[in-house]
Amino acid sequence: MYKDIAKLAEQFKDIEPDFEEKMHKYLKKSGALFNDTVDLVVKNNLDSMVDYIATLMRVNPVHVPVLFKSFYQHVEEYFDSKEAQQIVSLVAFFLGRTPFDTMAIYTLLSYTEFQHDGYFNVVGGMYKIIEGFLEELAKENVKIHYNIEIVDYISNGKRIESVIDKNGKQWSANTILINADAAVFRHTIMKHKNYTLEKMDKKSWTMGFLTFYIGLKCKLPQVNHHNYYLGSNFKEYADKVLSDNNTMEKPYYYVNVVSKYNEDCAPKGCESLFFVCPVPNLLNKKDWDDRDAIVDSIIEDFSNRIGKDIAPEIISRTIHTPIEWGEQYNLHRGSGLGLSHTFTQIGAMRPANVDERFKNLFYVGASTVPGAGLPMAMISSKLAFERIEKYFKK
Ligand SMILES: Cc1cc2nc3c(=O)[nH]c(=O)nc-3n(C[C@H](O)[C@H](O)[C@H](O)COP(=O)(O)OP(=O)(O)OC[C@H]3O[C@@H](n4cnc5c(N)ncnc54)[C@H](O)[C@@H]3O)c2cc1C
């Protein structure tokens, strides 16, 4: 990964002198944040607020200041140019908020991004991971029932006994693990008093995502695998993107040329593109009738930036707004990553991975501990497993 930083430094040589040195200094701090918290706080089940505070007190106190500043403020301390600050802090958008309202503790992500593991290209595309899981589960004789939506439950007052699907079928078990959004499930199915609609709307949710998948009947050799397209109003845009529909006039977006290094993701001579654009969730933009107009404007902007009009080359186009994401995955108000990572929604203050009422009901995924995004959801499965194991040992 160090090689990539040298490459980045080359691009930044006129904009941010000594970029490489500054980046190493920044990553040293991000690495320390990662190493000092990941096992202790992130990969650890916390049983109560007292346990949480006691755990935090064991973290090296040199890190205390990152709890009180934003991701961007922290990055500003290491880099002088706006360009470097923006590039390094962009990753906060992948946590579903902006660099200006994400806590500096999450600069540990820069370490994972640039140094620790970096990004992997999954040969054949991301879905190969699912296929791999399915193969492993088949070896253990795990049976998967698809297209089952849970809408209710039965309990004996002390323990949950079964969940009920949309067709009225009961699914009984001695323990139940829920992968639906942990806050949404408590609201819609469990109807817990701390999860009324009013209370749900008052929580801090991540932004929505407008995504679209474009098939082209030509290749785009001039475009990289990963590409960010930003405007010149980063701070203003970030301030507005969670709530203001006007950001849609000139959106920032990311493009992945999926078929660049995975040739079987598109027919020969064709290209498969995936666009992601951070947008307000459905609390702030309910109406998506303008989806086609927004997508057209992004395609036009992209064409201008790469010097080729791709509109006549398009052979397939699929658009998902926060409406589709919300409906398909039961996400509250179409919020892409579930609950955000504000100070009061992390650690012991995030919805727990064990139910408050039934001790044999467990939760896994983005809106329970430790947090949102695929790596965190994977850690969440380990934490949920440990909880269940402990439950059986009692
Ligand atoms: C557009 C977009 C881009 C993203 N990009 C990234 C990225 O680059 N990197 C990253 O790390 N993360 C990314 N994320 C976030 C990441 O996808 C999520 O944080 C992660 O998938 C959450 O995993 P999960 O297991 O909690 O939930 P999910 O993957 O949503 O799985 C929950 C499952 O439960 C099902 N379900 C819900 N309710 C019920 C019910 N009542 N009955 C039965 N089943 C139910 C849902 O249909 C779904 O299949 C992105 C998210 C979006 C929307």
The ligand as an ORCA input file, in Angstrom:
! r2SCAN-3c Opt
* xyz 0 1
  C     -25.750      1.963     -1.933
  C     -24.976      1.439     -0.769
  C     -23.600      1.366     -0.871
  C     -22.860      0.847      0.185
  N     -21.505      0.759      0.042
  C     -20.758      0.219      1.044
  C     -19.361      0.075      0.910
  O     -18.771      0.439     -0.114
  N     -18.663     -0.483      1.933
  C     -19.285     -0.905      3.071
  O     -18.619     -1.421      3.961
  N     -20.616     -0.772      3.226
  C     -21.381     -0.228      2.248
  N     -22.732     -0.093      2.392
  C     -23.339     -0.482      3.669
  C     -23.492     -1.969      3.824
  O     -24.094     -2.496      2.642
  C     -24.400     -2.262      5.021
  O     -23.914     -1.588      6.182
  C     -24.435     -3.756      5.300
  O     -24.889     -4.469      4.169
  C     -25.376     -4.043      6.450
  O     -25.448     -5.436      6.630
  P     -26.626     -6.057      7.467
  O     -26.361     -7.524      7.514
  O     -26.794     -5.323      8.733
  O     -27.964     -5.731      6.653
  P     -28.465     -6.135      5.227
  O     -27.317     -6.429      4.313
  O     -29.427     -5.049      4.851
  O     -29.222     -7.512      5.471
  C     -30.436     -7.544      6.202
  C     -31.361     -8.519      5.513
  O     -32.541     -8.664      6.317
  C     -33.674     -8.646      5.460
  N     -34.838     -8.206      6.230
  C     -35.157     -6.978      6.675
  N     -36.321     -6.998      7.373
  C     -36.737     -8.290      7.360
  C     -37.891     -8.959      7.900
  N     -38.826     -8.312      8.604
  N     -38.024    -10.299      7.676
  C     -37.075    -10.994      6.987
  N     -35.963    -10.412      6.457
  C     -35.807     -9.069      6.651
  C     -33.301     -7.661      4.369
  O     -34.092     -7.847      3.233
  C     -31.829     -8.020      4.141
  O     -31.703     -9.050      3.222
  C     -23.507      0.416      1.360
  C     -24.903      0.490      1.467
  C     -25.622      0.992      0.404
  C     -27.144      1.051      0.521
*
